[in-house]
Amino acid sequence: MQSVYAALRRFRPLIAFVALLWAVHVLNIATGNALTRDYGLIPRTVEGLDGVLLMPLLHGSWQHLSANTPPLLVLGGLILLLAPQRFWKATIICILVGGVLTWLLARPNNHIGASLLIFGWFGFLVALGVLERSAEALFGAAIALLLYGVPTFLGVVPGEDGQVSWDGHLAGLVAGVSAAVILRKRRRTGGRVNSRSIR
């Protein structure tokens, strides 16, 4: 029982974050989608700057939010399982760097959705596996690639309908790799720099 409680405590930040996304969407629906209209990320506009922080909280439909929830739980759960001390730091870097890149470089649409963070967490896990090469890091990278490697590749390819924020996805992926580079850990053994556990 204690082990179950300890596990739930470890994943509590992620559960709270996903619950926040659903609560925000309920409020958005109740206000006639005012939140997505007013607080989405619109590249290279002053009024779209608040979307740098708020974009991951906003979704256009229940289907949009439902599609994003499982990968958020899986990828975020992997980070909390394998690198809990770096969960919030990686998340903040993904949101800030990904949001700024989207604002600077993306198409002039209203960009919304937690997919930026999903691609960021994916990039963080895979890059950390490459950089640290510990058993934990390689496990996280392998699971991320196995479950979401193909969807991630397809998600950064421009689509014909223009409705998917592939440029926001790409910005999130770059941000996640950047987070791994910034937050990776090393140790010195016998005069050489070796990879360290990602905890």
N, C-alpha and C positions, 0 to 999 in steps of 0.2 A: 504493500500500500504506500509505504514511504517512497519507494522508487518511482511509482506512478506519479505521486505528488511532486517529486523532484523534477521529473520529466516535464510535467505541466508547467512548473515554475520556469524552467529553461525556455519554453516556447511561449510564455506569456506575452512578451513584447510583440511577437508576430501575430498572435491571436488578437491582441488589442488593436494592432494596426489594421488588420483585415476587418475587424468589427467597426473600426472608424470609417473605413471605406464604404461599408454598407450603410452606416448611419448617415454619412454625407450624401449618399445617393438617395436615400429616403427623403432627406431634406431637399435635395435638388428636384426630385419629382414633385414634392409638395409645393415648390415655388415655380412650377412650370419650366423647369430646366434653366432657371435664372443663373444658377451657379456656373454651369458649363458655358453659358453665354458671356458672363461677366468676368470670369476668373480663369478661363482657359489661356494657354500660352499662344500668343500671336507673335510670330517672329518679327523682330526689328520695329516694334511699336512700343511706346511707353505704356499704353494700357495693357499690353500683353506681358509686361515684366513680372507681375505677380504670379503669372502662370509658371514661372521658373520653379517656384516652391509648391504651387497648388496643383499643377497639372496631374501628378500621380494620384491625387485624391478624387479626381473628377472622372465620371464615366457617362457615356451618351445613352446607355440603355441597360436594362437588367441583363440582357444577353452579353453585352460588353463586359460588365462587372463579373458575371458568372464565368466567362471565359478566362478572365485574368486571375480569378481566385485560386484555382488549383496550382498553377505554376508559382504563384506568390507563396503559397503554403509549402510547396516542395522545396523550392530554391532557398527561400528564407529559412525554412527548417533545417536544411543542410548547413547553412552558414552558422545558425545557432547551435547545431550539434557539433560541428567541427571547429568553428572559430568564434565562439560566443563573445569574446572580448572585443572582437572587431566588427560585430554586427552593425551597431549604430554608426560607427565611423565609416564603414563601407557604404551604408545606406545614405548617409549625408553626402558623401562624395559623389555617389551615383546620381542623386537628385540634383545637387548643385552643378556639377560639371556637365551632366547630361542635359539639364535644363538650360544652362547657358549656351551650350553648343547648339541645341535646338533653336533657341531664340536668335542666335547669330546666323545660322546656316540653313535652317529648314525652310520649306515652302511656306508662303504666307497664308496658311490655313489656321484654324483654331485647333491646336493640338491638346488632346486630353487623354487621360488613362494611365494606369499603373504599369503599362507595358514597358515604359521607359525604365522603370525600376526592375522589372522582370529581366529585361535584356542586360541591365547593369549587374544584377546578381549573378546571372549566367556568366557574363564576362569575367566577373570577379572570381568565381569558382574555377573556371577553366584556366584562367591566367595564373591563379595561385598554384594550381597543380603543376603547371609548366615551370613556374619560378621556384617553388619550394621543394617539390618532388618528394615530400614525405608521404608516408602511407595514407595519412588522413587527407592530405591535399589531393593526392592522386585519386583516392576514392571519390571525393566530392566532384572532381573534374569528370571522372568517368560516368558517374550517375547523371550529372548535368548534361553531358554530351549524349548519353544513351537516350534520355527522356526528351531532351529539347534541342539537340544539335540540329536536326533537319528543320524544325519549325523556326529556329533562330536564323538559319541561313535564308529560308524563304521570307522571313520577316523583315530582312534588310534589303530585299529586292524590290524595286519600284513596281507597284501594281498598276494595272490598266485603269481601274476605276478611280484611283487617287484618293480613296476614302481611308486607307490605312496609313498611319504615320510611320512609314518605313524610315524616314529620315530621323524621326524621334527615336525609333528603335536603334538605329545605327549610333546615334549620339549616346544612348544609354549603354550600348555595348562598349563603346570607346571609354566611357566614364568608368564602367566596371573594371576594365583592364587597367585603367589608370589607378583605381583604388587598390588593386592587387599589387601594383608596382610600389605604391606609396606605403602600403601597410604590410608588405611581406616582412618576414623575420629571418634573420640569419644567425649563425653561431660560428665561432672559430674553433676548429679542431685540428691540431697538429699543423698550425700555420696556414691552413686553408679555410676558406669560407664555405660552409656547408649549409644545406637547407635545414630548417628547424620545424618542429611540429607547429601546425597552424592554430593551436589553441592560444 
